[in-house]
Amino acid sequence: MSDDTELEQAFRDGLRRVAERAEVGLPLAARAHSGAASRRRRRWAVAGAVAAVVAASGVALAVQGRDGRDTSTDHTATEPTFVPVTDWRPESWHGLTVDVPADWGWGTTPIQISSGNGRLLMCGGPGETVHSDGSRSANPVPGTPWVGRPIMLSDECGEAAHSTPDAPYVWLGADVEPGTVDLGDGYTQETIEEFGTTLTVATQDPAVRRHVLDSARATTGCSAGLDAAPTILGMPTEGLDPIHSAQVCAYQAGTKGYDLVYATTLDEASAQRLASVANDRGMAMCDPDASEYVVVTFSGKDRMGSAELTQDAIIDPGCHAMSFDGTSWSPLTGPDQALWSSNGLQAVLTAFIGGLG
């Protein structure tokens, strides 16, 4: 018997044994039997029929090679597995706060602009523009997961359409209708409405998608909106010492007052250093009605007692200055700015994004 004939006979024998164990009513199995019975079928066609039966029956196929060795392979289909996410961070937009994987960067979402004729456009993506460590990229990085907000990061825009992404994302406030969309390649995009805005999650991992959606809650620690530019209502007479932390709330002018666009918390070291910059820094002249403001609420102990108190400060990002009384402004150097903005604020505030065409 020739080598070719011997190989074909081995495939037929393997096919026959598998077909006997498969359900006889299965169409693929019937077609595979028919293919094996035909001597005119080419060898690759016989092999394809074997594979079809294996895929349909979900069993291991035992086939002998030319030298008589068992080359069995288990072709049982299995569900994809994902490494569990253990580190999460909060992200806030207006009145909504959710948890996202801590190593995701920041970017944009589909957005409608006045020159877009009602179309949804992606202006600066997909992918992260700011990395999770706060460093910036000159261009969006494809294939990187990101948290997006409906803010233009580039004047080069492309039409947004349902397509298979190359990385997962969370969109806050995107103009997307609630519902679920199969994007292909295992990606599912789900959008819900919560706390006055939309939340969109697209991942291949259903556990991550469910965790983000289930984490949706009302924003706390920062007001979801302000009727007017923030003001300082009062401050501890002797100040705070020591300072434990600081809550950062960023606002942009909207149709009615100012909307919360980002929130984060500073650790003790960063909060202490930022609080100290008002000393002996001179004066800066800032716009009393800027389009963006950052409110920093320091938490610590009363310098002259033991009570836990808070002290507010206002940062004008465009003016690069901070005020503890709303009237006098202390200039912020580059390192001072980095204390509170080495995060997603660089993909949110126009003071960092820069002017677009």
N, C-alpha and C positions, 0 to 999 in steps of 0.2 A: 504494500500500500504506500502511495506517495505521501510526502509530508503534507501537501495541501489537502489531500483526501482525509488524512488522519486528523488534521486540525478541524476540518469541517465536521467530521464525525464526533469529535469531542464537544464541539459547540451544540450539536444536535442532542447528544446525550444529556448535557447539562440542561438544555432547554426542556427536554422531556421530563426530567426529574423535578424541575421547578414548577412546570405547568401542572403536574399531578398534585402538587401541594396547593396551588392557587385555586380560587373559586372558578368553577367551570363557566359560570355565567358572565365572567368579566370579558368585555369585548377585546381588550388588549391581549388577553391570554389567548383568545381564539385566533386573533390575527397572527400572534407569534407562533402558534402551532402550525397554522397554514404556511407561514414563511419557512418553518423548519422542514416541512414536508416537501417543499419544492427544491429539486436538485438544481434547477436553473438559477436560483437566487445566488447572488454573489456572497462571498464570505462576510463582507462588512455588513450586509443586510441581515444575515443570520445573527451576527453579534448584536446589532441594533434591536432585533426582536427579543433577544435574551434580556437586554437591558430594560426593555419595555415591561416585560413580565416581572422582573425584579422590582422595578419602581412601583408597579401596580400592587404586587403582593406584599412588599415590605419584608422580604425574607432574604437570608444570605444565600448566595449562589456558589455551589461547589463545582469547579471545572478543573480538569486535569490539563496540565501543559503537555508539550510534546515529550518531555522527559518523564512524565508520569507523576510529577509533583502536584500536590494540592495547592491551587492558587485561589482559595476561597477568599471572598471579600464581602464584608457586611455592608450592604447598601441601604440599610434602614434609614428612612428620613428622620431627621431630628430637628427640633425647634432651635433657633439661634439663641445663644446665651450671651448675656451682657454682664459686665463687671458692675456690681452695685455701687451707686453713688453714695458716699458717706459724708461729704463736705458740701454744705449748701450756704448760700448767702441770700439775704432779702433784696428785692428790687421793688422800687415804688414808682408809681406814675399816677398823678392826681389822687384819687381816693382808693386806689388798688395797690396792694402789696402782695408779692408772691415770693416763693423760694425757688432759686435756680442753682444748678451746679456751680460751685465756687470757682472752677477753673475756666468757665466760659468768658469770652470777651464781650465787647460792646460794639454795636453798629446801628443800622437804621432799619426801617420797615418800609413796605409799600406806602406811598403817600400820594395824595392828590394835590397838584399845584395849579395855580391860576392859568398857566399856559399849557396845561396838559389835556385840555378839552374833555375833562371828566374821567380820564384814564388813570389807572393806578400805576405809579411809576416807582422804580427803585433808584434812588439818587445816592449812590455811595455804597454799593454792596453787590452781591451778598458776601457774608463773612465779617469777621471782626476788624474794626478800624483801630480800636484801643484794646490792648491785651489785658488779661486778668491782673497783671502786675502793675497796671497803670501806664505802661509805655505805649507810645503811639506808633502806628505804621503809616508810611506815606500813602499807601493804597490799601483798600480792603484785602484781607488775606483769604483767598478761596479755601474751602475745605475746613474752616475753623468754626466751631459752634459759637453762637453769639446771642446776646439779648439786645433787641432793637426797640427803638422808640421812633415815632413818626416825625423825625427831624432830618432835614436835608444835610448830608455830609459832603455832597459834591454837586456841582452844577451840570455834571454829565449824568443824565438819567436814561434809563431803559425801561421799557414797558414791563410791568410785573405780570406774570402769568403763572398758572398752576403748572409746575414742572418739577421733576425729581431733583431735590436739593443734594448737594454733596456734603452737607453737615447739618446737624440739628439746630433749631433756633427757638427762641421765645420772643414773641412780639407783644409789646404793651401799647394799647391804644391804636393799633393799626386799623385802617378802614376795611375790615374784612367781615363778611357776613358770618354769623354763628352757624356752625355745622361741622361736619367731618368730611375730609377729602382724602382719597387715596392718591398719594403722589408718586407711587411706584417705588421699586427697589426696597420695599419694606417700610417706607416712610408714610406715616399717617399724620395729617394736619388736623387739629381740632381747635375750634374757636368757640369761646363762650363769652357772655356779657356778665360782668361782675362790677359792682360798686361804681357804676356810671361810665364804664369804659369796656374795651374788649381785651381779651387775653387769648393769644394764639400760640399753640405749641405744636411743633413738628419734630418728631423723633422716630427712629426705628425701634426704640426701647419703650414698650408700653408702660413699664414701671416708672420711668422718668416722666413720661407724659402725664400719667395719673398723679404722681407726686406734685408736680407743678400746678396742675389744675385744682387739686384738692387743697393746696396751700393758700389759695386765694382768700384774702381777708381785707378788712378795712385798714387803711393806713393809720398808724399811731406814731406818736413822737414828733410828727410834722403835721401842720394843718394842710388839708388837701388843696386849699385855695385861700387867697387873701383878697379882700375887697380893694385894697390900695397897697402902695409900696410899704414894706415893713418899717416899723418904727420901734424905738426903744422906750418902753414904758417905765422902767426903773432898773436900778442896779444896786447890789450890796454896797454899803458905804465904804467898807474896808476891802472889798474884793474877796476873791476866793484863794485859799491856800491850805492844803494842796488841791489841785484840780485833778479829778479822776478820769474824766472823759468829756467828749463833746458831740452833740448831735448836729449834723449838717443837713440843712433843708434848702434845696435850690428851687427858685421860682422864675418863671418867664411870664411876661405880659401876655394875657389872652384877651378874649373878647370881653370878658368881665373880670377886671382885676388881674391877679397873678395866679397861675396854676403851678402846683408842685410837679416838678419834672424829674427830680432825683433826690434820694436821701441816703445818707450813710452815717457811720459812727466813727469818730477818731479815738484811738487808744490814748492812754495816759500821757505817753511821751509826746505825741504829736499835739495833743490838746494843750499841754503845758507850754510848749514852744510857741504855738500860735497865739496863746493868750499874752505872751510876753512881748509881742512885736509892737504893741502900742506905745511902748516906753521909748522916749527920746528918738522919735523917728521923723519929726517935722510934720508938715501938713500937706495934704493933697486936696485938690479941688475936684469934686465929683458931681455928676448930674443927679439932682434930687428926684428925677423921674426916669431912671434908667429902665431898660427893657428886661434886665436880668438882675436878680439879687440872690445872695446866699445868706441865710440866717444860721448862725452858729450859737448853740446853747451850751455853755460850759456848765459842768456839774462838779461840785466840790464842797469843801468845808468853809464855813465862815472864818475869815482870817483871825477874827477876835473872839471866836467861840468854837463850839463843836457842832453846830447845826449844819445839816446838809442843805445847800442852797444852789440856785442856778443863776447864771449871768448871761445875758444875750449880747451878741455882737452882730453887726451887719457888714457883709462884704459886697462891694461893687466890683464884679469880676472885670468889667471893661475898664474901670478906673484903676484897677490894681490897688485897692485900698480897703481898710477895715475901720469901722467905727464902733465904739462902745456906748456912744450917747446919741448917735444919729445926726450929729452936727459936725464934729471934728473928725477928720479922716487921716489915718496913718498909712503911709505907703507900704505896699507889700513887695518884697523882692521876689525873684524867681524861686528861691528855696522856700520862702514863706508861702507862695502860691502852691507849691508842691505838697505842703503839709496837709492841705484839705482837698486837693484836686488830683492826686495820683490814683485815679479810679475812673469810673464811667462818665464823670462830669465832662471829660474831654471829648466825649461823643455826644454831648447834650447842649452845652452852653456855647453860644456863638463867640464868646470871648476866646475860646480855645479853637473852635472850628475855623474861624476866620471868615472874611467876606467871600461870598459866592457871586458868580456872574449873573 
